[in-house]
Amino acid sequence: MLSSNIWVRYRLLFALLICFVLLGDTTAVTPLSAQTNPTHSVAPGDTWTALAYRYQTSTAVLQTLNPHPNQQRQPTIGRTIRLPDEAVAVNGVLQRPFQGGLLQTAVSHNQSPWQLAVQHETGHPYRPLLYRPIFLPGGEQPPRELPLGVVALALSQVPALPGQALGVRVELADEGSLQGQLAGAGEMIWGENGRYQVGLIGTGAFFGPGEPSLLLQVEGQPAWDQPWRFVDDEWIFQQLTLTGAAAQIDQQSIAEERARLFELWSAVTPEPQWQAAFQLPIDSYLTISAPFGARRSYNGGPYRSYHEGVDFSAYGGTPVLAPAHGTVVLAEFLYVRGGAVILDHGLGIYSGYYHLSSVLAEVGQLVEPGQIIGEVGTTGLSTGNHLHWDLLVGGVWVDAAAWMEQDMACWILTGLQRPCN
């Protein structure tokens, strides 16, 4: 028989063990009220209804904490919203009313229809919910309201920056076509691989900050939209003075050259030609003399234009390299751009190389990464040896440097379930 002192010690150890276990459980389910000013970063599908179910509150409470003149407007992707102090996060699936009644939902999700009826206060599973969604708690994911027919949705940037290539990666429940557009920027270009699709769009450097609506729609399903936050970038401002022959530029020739190039850039090859991350088009250069998006004023005028590419200051004759697989669609000397090579990489993505002293590519040629396509020069409307490199998505100039920093080439291939070597 244990002595009374030993018995007391065992009881104390047992009590401490119970407290430790309970403390661990309590920590795992600590409500958000333990935080100071609980908040939530809005992701795609975080509608007011989905957030209300996720944090066990009401849409009215959430909208009161996060007022907006338009009560019908959904939370903006990339914004941080306030939550009530008593909010507790739960996982689950949110199903819209027209996706099936309570009984059908219970059968398809292998749950008790009577339990769901009790949770939704309907009395019995045969009574319709009338415009109310069905919430099935549990699982590993939070409730979200994605476009009907969409299983998963991801954006390339949250928040987004103007002047950059943007992407939407989508996994569909079944194979089908998808449409999308961004307010103020137009229609998306889509790459498809069965149920996996990627939508691409470019926004110019003047697109500006704001909260444009992202609209997506699977064929045969209702449209879905949610605002997407854009924050402005830090741009540099350049004052350029044109004198002599440069001040007597033939504006008609400039317009004709640009119109011809836009005809090339408007064509969309449906498959990506690249197989890996893009490389720099030049191995040896002195400095980046002009970044993308730099606001420009000519001869003291207003800043009405911006630099449409990235300029690499380099010695004349320096090799210019293809950054990725592509097809040569232009290889000649132009009035403004001088020696020029333009590559089609597929999915509406084009890259251009200008002011070359020599053009070492031919139209129709398939090029590989690192292949020499020209040499640095100062031809066309140029004031010194440099390479002007630009990138377009859907006929819109985007920042080629940002494209590489964000590894958009591999981000797109991954979304299409393709290897990126």
C-alpha positions as CSV (number, residue, x, y, z in Angstrom):
1,M,0.0,0.0,0.0
2,L,1.3,3.5,-0.9
3,S,2.0,5.8,1.9
4,S,-0.2,8.9,2.2
5,N,2.6,11.3,1.1
6,I,3.4,9.3,-2.0
7,W,-0.4,9.1,-2.8
8,V,-0.6,12.9,-2.5
9,R,2.3,13.3,-4.8
10,Y,0.7,11.1,-7.4
11,R,-2.5,13.0,-7.2
12,L,-0.7,16.3,-7.7
13,L,1.2,15.0,-10.7
14,F,-2.0,13.6,-12.2
15,A,-3.7,17.0,-11.7
16,L,-0.8,18.8,-13.3
17,L,-1.0,16.5,-16.3
18,I,-4.8,17.1,-16.7
19,C,-4.2,20.9,-16.5
20,F,-1.5,20.6,-19.1
21,V,-3.7,18.7,-21.5
22,L,-6.6,21.1,-21.0
23,L,-4.4,24.1,-21.4
24,G,-3.1,22.7,-24.7
25,D,-6.7,22.1,-25.9
26,T,-7.7,25.6,-24.8
27,T,-4.8,27.2,-26.7
28,A,-5.8,25.3,-29.9
29,V,-9.3,26.8,-29.9
30,T,-8.5,30.2,-28.5
31,P,-11.1,32.6,-30.0
32,L,-9.9,35.5,-32.0
33,S,-11.0,37.7,-29.1
34,A,-7.7,36.9,-27.5
35,Q,-6.1,38.9,-30.2
36,T,-5.9,42.7,-30.2
37,N,-8.3,44.1,-32.8
38,P,-8.8,40.8,-34.8
39,T,-8.6,41.3,-38.5
40,H,-8.8,39.2,-41.7
41,S,-7.0,39.5,-45.0
42,V,-9.6,39.1,-47.8
43,A,-8.9,36.3,-50.3
44,P,-10.9,35.3,-53.4
45,G,-14.2,33.9,-52.4
46,D,-14.3,35.7,-49.0
47,T,-17.8,37.2,-49.5
48,W,-19.7,38.7,-46.6
49,T,-21.8,35.6,-46.3
50,A,-18.8,33.3,-46.3
51,L,-17.0,35.4,-43.7
52,A,-20.1,35.5,-41.5
53,Y,-20.2,31.7,-41.4
54,R,-16.5,31.4,-41.0
55,Y,-16.3,33.7,-38.0
56,Q,-19.7,32.7,-36.5
57,T,-21.2,36.2,-36.8
58,S,-23.6,38.0,-39.2
59,T,-23.1,39.9,-42.4
60,A,-24.7,43.0,-40.7
61,V,-22.0,43.0,-38.0
62,L,-19.2,42.6,-40.5
63,Q,-20.5,45.4,-42.7
64,T,-21.0,47.7,-39.7
65,L,-17.4,47.2,-38.7
66,N,-16.3,47.7,-42.3
67,P,-18.6,50.4,-43.7
68,H,-18.9,51.1,-47.4
69,P,-21.5,53.2,-49.3
70,N,-22.4,50.3,-51.5
71,Q,-23.8,47.5,-49.2
72,Q,-24.0,45.1,-52.2
73,R,-20.3,45.3,-52.8
74,Q,-18.3,42.3,-51.7
75,P,-15.1,42.6,-49.6
76,T,-12.1,43.7,-51.7
77,I,-9.4,41.0,-52.3
78,G,-6.2,42.3,-50.7
79,R,-7.9,44.5,-48.1
80,T,-7.7,43.8,-44.4
81,I,-11.1,44.0,-42.6
82,R,-12.0,44.2,-39.0
83,L,-13.7,41.3,-37.1
84,P,-15.8,41.3,-34.0
85,D,-14.0,40.7,-30.7
86,E,-15.9,37.4,-30.1
87,A,-15.1,36.0,-33.6
88,V,-14.1,32.3,-33.7
89,A,-12.9,30.8,-36.9
90,V,-14.3,27.5,-38.2
91,N,-13.9,25.5,-41.4
92,G,-16.6,24.2,-43.6
93,V,-18.3,24.2,-47.0
94,L,-20.8,26.8,-48.1
95,Q,-23.3,25.7,-50.8
96,R,-25.6,28.1,-52.6
97,P,-29.4,27.5,-52.5
98,F,-29.7,26.8,-56.2
99,Q,-26.9,24.1,-55.9
100,G,-29.4,21.7,-54.3
101,G,-31.8,21.6,-51.4
102,L,-30.9,20.5,-47.9
103,L,-31.8,16.8,-48.4
104,Q,-29.8,16.6,-51.7
105,T,-26.8,18.4,-50.0
106,A,-26.9,16.0,-47.1
107,V,-26.8,12.9,-49.4
108,S,-24.1,14.3,-51.6
109,H,-21.9,15.1,-48.6
110,N,-22.7,12.0,-46.6
111,Q,-24.2,13.8,-43.7
112,S,-27.4,13.4,-41.7
113,P,-30.3,15.5,-43.2
114,W,-31.9,15.8,-39.8
115,Q,-28.8,17.2,-38.3
116,L,-28.5,19.7,-41.1
117,A,-32.2,20.6,-40.6
118,V,-31.5,21.3,-36.9
119,Q,-28.4,23.4,-37.6
120,H,-30.3,25.5,-40.2
121,E,-33.5,25.7,-38.1
122,T,-35.8,24.3,-40.8
123,G,-37.7,21.8,-38.7
124,H,-37.2,18.9,-41.2
125,P,-35.0,18.3,-44.3
126,Y,-37.9,18.6,-46.8
127,R,-38.5,22.3,-46.1
128,P,-36.7,24.7,-48.5
129,L,-34.2,27.2,-47.2
130,L,-35.4,30.0,-49.6
131,Y,-32.3,32.0,-50.6
132,R,-30.2,30.9,-47.6
133,P,-27.0,29.0,-48.3
134,I,-26.3,25.6,-46.7
135,F,-23.3,25.5,-44.4
136,L,-21.6,22.2,-43.6
137,P,-19.1,22.7,-40.8
138,G,-15.8,20.7,-40.7
139,G,-13.0,19.8,-43.1
140,E,-9.7,21.5,-43.6
141,Q,-10.7,24.6,-45.6
142,P,-12.6,27.7,-44.6
143,P,-15.9,28.4,-46.3
144,R,-15.6,30.5,-49.5
145,E,-18.0,31.4,-52.3
146,L,-16.1,30.8,-55.5
147,P,-17.6,31.0,-59.0
148,L,-20.0,28.1,-59.6
149,G,-18.1,25.2,-61.2
150,V,-14.7,26.3,-59.7
151,V,-13.0,24.2,-57.2
152,A,-9.9,26.4,-56.5
153,L,-9.0,30.0,-57.4
154,A,-5.7,31.8,-57.0
155,L,-4.4,35.2,-58.1
156,S,-0.8,36.0,-59.1
157,Q,-0.7,39.2,-57.0
158,V,-2.6,40.3,-53.9
159,P,-2.7,43.3,-53.8
160,A,-1.8,43.9,-57.5
161,L,0.4,46.6,-59.0
162,P,-0.4,48.4,-62.3
163,G,1.9,47.9,-65.2
164,Q,2.4,44.2,-64.6
165,A,1.3,40.9,-66.0
166,L,-1.5,39.5,-63.9
167,G,-2.8,35.9,-63.7
168,V,-5.8,33.9,-62.4
169,R,-5.3,30.2,-61.8
170,V,-8.5,28.1,-61.8
171,E,-9.3,24.5,-61.2
172,L,-12.7,23.5,-62.5
173,A,-15.0,20.8,-61.1
174,D,-15.5,19.6,-64.7
175,E,-14.0,20.5,-68.1
176,G,-15.5,23.6,-69.6
177,S,-14.8,27.0,-70.9
178,L,-14.2,30.0,-68.7
179,Q,-14.4,33.8,-69.3
180,G,-12.9,36.6,-67.3
181,Q,-12.3,40.3,-67.3
182,L,-10.9,43.0,-65.1
183,A,-12.8,46.3,-65.1
184,G,-10.8,48.9,-66.9
185,A,-8.4,46.4,-68.4
186,G,-10.6,44.3,-70.7
187,E,-10.9,40.5,-71.4
188,M,-8.5,37.9,-70.2
189,I,-6.6,35.5,-72.4
190,W,-7.0,31.9,-71.3
191,G,-4.7,28.9,-71.4
192,E,-6.3,25.5,-70.9
193,N,-5.3,22.0,-69.8
194,G,-8.6,20.2,-69.1
195,R,-9.9,21.2,-65.8
196,Y,-6.9,23.5,-65.2
197,Q,-7.0,27.0,-66.7
198,V,-5.0,30.2,-66.4
199,G,-6.3,33.6,-67.3
200,L,-3.8,36.4,-68.2
201,I,-4.2,40.1,-68.5
202,G,-1.9,43.1,-68.7
203,T,-2.4,46.5,-67.1
204,G,-0.5,49.6,-68.3
205,A,1.6,51.7,-66.1
206,F,-1.1,54.4,-66.1
207,F,-3.8,51.9,-64.8
208,G,-3.4,53.4,-61.3
209,P,-4.6,52.3,-57.8
210,G,-8.1,51.3,-57.1
211,E,-10.5,48.4,-56.6
212,P,-11.7,47.2,-60.0
213,S,-14.0,44.2,-60.2
214,L,-12.7,40.9,-61.3
215,L,-15.4,39.0,-63.1
216,L,-15.3,35.3,-63.8
217,Q,-17.9,33.0,-65.4
218,V,-17.9,29.3,-66.2
219,E,-19.9,28.5,-69.3
220,G,-23.6,27.8,-68.3
221,Q,-23.2,29.2,-64.8
222,P,-24.0,32.7,-63.3
223,A,-21.3,35.3,-63.3
224,W,-19.1,35.9,-60.2
225,D,-17.3,39.1,-59.3
226,Q,-15.2,40.5,-56.5
227,P,-13.2,43.7,-56.2
228,W,-9.4,43.3,-56.5
229,R,-7.2,45.9,-54.7
230,F,-4.5,47.7,-56.8
231,V,-1.8,49.9,-55.1
232,D,0.3,52.3,-57.1
233,D,4.0,51.7,-57.6
234,E,6.8,54.2,-57.1
235,W,7.6,55.7,-60.5
236,I,10.5,57.9,-61.5
237,F,10.0,61.0,-63.6
238,Q,12.3,61.9,-66.5
239,Q,12.5,65.3,-68.3
240,L,13.9,64.7,-71.8
241,T,15.0,67.5,-74.2
242,L,14.9,66.7,-77.9
243,T,17.0,68.9,-80.2
244,G,18.1,68.9,-83.8
245,A,16.9,65.9,-85.9
246,A,15.3,64.3,-82.8
247,A,13.0,67.3,-82.4
248,Q,11.8,66.8,-86.0
249,I,10.4,63.3,-85.6
250,D,8.0,62.1,-88.3
251,Q,4.9,61.5,-86.2
252,Q,3.1,59.8,-89.1
253,S,5.8,57.2,-89.5
254,I,5.7,56.6,-85.7
255,A,2.0,56.0,-85.8
256,E,2.2,53.7,-88.9
257,E,4.9,51.7,-87.2
258,R,3.0,51.3,-84.0
259,A,-0.2,50.3,-85.8
260,R,1.6,47.6,-87.7
261,L,3.2,46.2,-84.5
262,F,-0.2,46.1,-82.7
263,E,-1.5,43.9,-85.5
264,L,1.3,41.4,-84.7
265,W,0.7,41.7,-80.9
266,S,-3.1,41.1,-81.2
267,A,-2.6,37.5,-82.5
268,V,-2.9,34.9,-79.7
269,T,-1.1,31.5,-80.0
270,P,-3.2,29.2,-77.8
271,E,-0.3,27.2,-76.3
272,P,2.6,28.5,-74.2
273,Q,5.9,27.9,-76.1
274,W,8.2,28.5,-73.2
275,Q,9.2,25.6,-70.9
276,A,11.1,27.3,-68.1
277,A,11.6,30.6,-66.3
278,F,12.6,33.5,-68.5
279,Q,16.2,34.6,-68.6
280,L,17.7,38.1,-69.1
281,P,18.2,38.9,-72.8
282,I,21.7,40.2,-72.2
283,D,24.6,38.8,-70.2
284,S,26.8,41.8,-70.1
285,Y,25.6,45.4,-69.6
286,L,26.7,48.5,-67.8
287,T,23.6,49.6,-66.1
288,I,19.8,49.8,-66.4
289,S,19.5,53.2,-67.9
290,A,15.7,53.4,-67.9
291,P,13.2,51.2,-66.0
292,F,9.7,50.3,-67.2
293,G,7.0,52.8,-66.4
294,A,9.2,55.9,-66.0
295,R,7.0,59.0,-66.6
296,R,8.4,61.2,-69.4
297,S,8.2,64.8,-70.2
298,Y,9.6,66.0,-73.5
299,N,10.9,69.6,-73.9
300,G,9.2,70.7,-70.7
301,G,5.7,69.4,-71.6
302,P,3.4,67.3,-69.4
303,Y,4.1,63.8,-68.4
304,R,1.8,62.2,-70.9
305,S,3.8,59.0,-71.7
306,Y,5.9,56.4,-69.9
307,H,8.8,54.2,-70.8
308,E,7.3,51.0,-72.3
309,G,10.3,48.7,-71.6
310,V,13.6,48.2,-69.8
311,D,16.7,49.8,-71.2
312,F,20.1,48.1,-70.7
313,S,23.1,50.4,-71.4
314,A,25.8,48.2,-73.0
315,Y,28.7,48.3,-75.5
316,G,27.8,48.1,-79.1
317,G,28.0,44.6,-80.5
318,T,27.1,42.9,-77.2
319,P,25.0,39.8,-78.0
320,V,21.3,39.9,-77.4
321,L,19.8,36.6,-76.3
322,A,16.3,35.0,-76.5
323,P,15.0,34.7,-72.9
324,A,12.8,31.7,-73.6
325,H,11.4,29.5,-76.4
326,G,9.5,31.5,-79.0
327,T,8.8,32.1,-82.6
328,V,10.3,35.1,-84.5
329,V,7.4,37.2,-85.9
330,L,9.5,40.3,-86.9
331,A,13.1,40.7,-87.7
332,E,14.0,43.9,-89.6
333,F,15.0,47.6,-89.2
334,L,12.3,50.0,-88.2
335,Y,12.0,53.8,-88.2
336,V,11.6,54.3,-84.4
337,R,12.9,51.0,-83.0
338,G,15.8,50.5,-85.4
339,G,17.1,46.9,-85.6
340,A,14.2,44.9,-84.2
341,V,13.3,41.4,-83.3
342,I,9.9,40.3,-81.8
343,L,9.2,36.9,-80.4
344,D,5.8,35.2,-79.9
345,H,5.9,33.1,-76.7
346,G,2.3,32.0,-76.8
347,L,-0.8,32.9,-74.9
348,G,-0.7,36.5,-76.1
349,I,2.8,37.1,-74.7
350,Y,5.4,38.9,-76.9
351,S,8.8,40.2,-76.2
352,G,10.7,42.8,-78.3
353,Y,14.4,43.8,-78.7
354,Y,15.2,47.1,-80.3
355,H,17.9,49.5,-81.5
356,L,20.0,46.5,-82.6
357,S,23.1,47.1,-84.7
358,S,22.5,43.7,-86.4
359,V,19.5,41.4,-86.6
360,L,20.5,37.7,-86.4
361,A,17.1,36.1,-86.6
362,E,14.6,35.3,-89.3
363,V,10.8,35.5,-89.3
364,G,9.3,32.0,-88.6
365,Q,12.4,30.8,-86.8
366,L,12.0,28.9,-83.6
367,V,14.5,30.1,-81.0
368,E,15.7,28.6,-77.7
369,P,16.7,30.3,-74.5
370,G,20.2,31.8,-74.8
371,Q,20.2,31.8,-78.6
372,I,21.7,35.0,-80.1
373,I,19.1,37.0,-82.0
374,G,20.9,40.3,-82.5
375,E,23.6,42.7,-81.2
376,V,23.3,45.9,-79.2
377,G,23.4,49.1,-81.2
378,T,22.0,52.6,-81.4
379,T,19.9,52.4,-84.5
380,G,16.5,54.1,-85.0
381,L,15.5,56.9,-82.6
382,S,18.3,56.3,-80.1
383,T,20.9,58.5,-78.4
384,G,23.4,55.8,-77.5
385,N,24.2,52.1,-77.4
386,H,21.6,50.2,-75.5
387,L,19.1,47.4,-75.6
388,H,15.4,48.3,-75.2
389,W,13.5,45.1,-74.1
390,D,9.8,45.1,-73.8
391,L,7.1,42.6,-72.9
392,L,3.4,42.6,-73.8
393,V,0.5,40.6,-72.5
394,G,-2.7,40.8,-74.6
395,G,-1.3,43.9,-76.5
396,V,-0.5,45.8,-73.3
397,W,3.1,46.7,-72.2
398,V,4.0,45.2,-68.9
399,D,7.2,45.3,-66.7
400,A,9.5,42.6,-68.0
401,A,11.7,42.9,-64.9
402,A,8.7,42.3,-62.6
403,W,7.7,39.3,-64.8
404,M,11.0,37.7,-64.0
405,E,11.1,38.7,-60.3
406,Q,7.7,37.1,-59.8
407,D,8.6,34.1,-62.0
408,M,5.3,34.5,-63.9
409,A,6.5,32.0,-66.5
410,C,6.6,29.1,-64.1
411,W,3.5,30.4,-62.2
412,I,1.5,30.0,-65.4
413,L,2.9,26.6,-66.3
414,T,2.3,25.3,-62.8
415,G,-1.3,26.4,-63.1
416,L,-1.6,24.4,-66.3
417,Q,-0.2,21.3,-64.6
418,R,2.9,21.5,-66.7
419,P,6.6,21.2,-65.7
420,C,8.8,24.3,-65.5
421,N,12.3,23.1,-66.1
